[in-house]
Amino acid sequence: MKRLTDFIEKQSFGVCNAVGNRLGFSSSSVRLSFVYASFFTFGSPIVLYFALAFWMNVRRAMRQQRSTVWDL
């Protein structure tokens, strides 16, 4: 089950894992809260999820692109 969860988390941008690590919660509780919030609000947290995924990919690309100030 752990391998399946890790695979799904890597394929789905890792947003829940990053939010859980940043806030000090387990990623499974963040995922569960996200699913419940999506059902109760008719899917509107999905927009927030994609915005966070986009921001995480932009930050990752910026870090990989330049590692130091002198790499201009």
N, C-alpha and C positions, 0 to 999 in steps of 0.2 A: 504494500500500500504506500509506503514511503517513496519508493521509486516512481510510482505513478503520480503521486502528488508533486514530486520534484519536476518530473517531465512536464506536467500541465502548467506548473508555475513558471518554468522557463519559457514555454511556448506562449504564455499569456502575459508577457512583458514583466512579470515579477513585481507588479504594483502592490499586491496585498502583502507580500513578504517585505518589501521596502517600507511600507507604512507601518507594519507591525514592528519591524526593527527600530524604526525611528521613534515610535511612541512607547515601546517597551511591552507590547502585547504579542501573543503568539500569532503567527500568520494564519493559523486555522480559525481563530476567533475573529480575525479581521475578515476573512473570506465569508464566514458564516454571517457576520453582521452585514456585509455587503449584499449577500443573497437575500437576507430578510428585508433590508432597506429597498432593494430592487423590487421585490414583490409588493411591498406596502405602498411604494410611490410610483408604481407602474413603469419601472425601468429608468427613471431619471438619473440614478447614480451611475448609469453606464456612461453618460456624458462626462462625468467627473473622472471615471476610471480611464477613459480614453485620453482625456486631457493630462492626467498624471502619467500615463504611458508615454505620451508624446514628449512631455517635459523630461522624463527619465532618459529617453532615447537621445534627446538634444544634449543633455548634460554628458551622457556617455560619449557621444560623438565629439563634443568639445574637448573632453579629457584625452581622448585618443588622438585627436588631431594635433594638439600642441602639448607637450609635456613640460616645457620650461618657457620662461619669458624670452629666452634668446633664440627660440625656434621660430623666427619670423620669416 
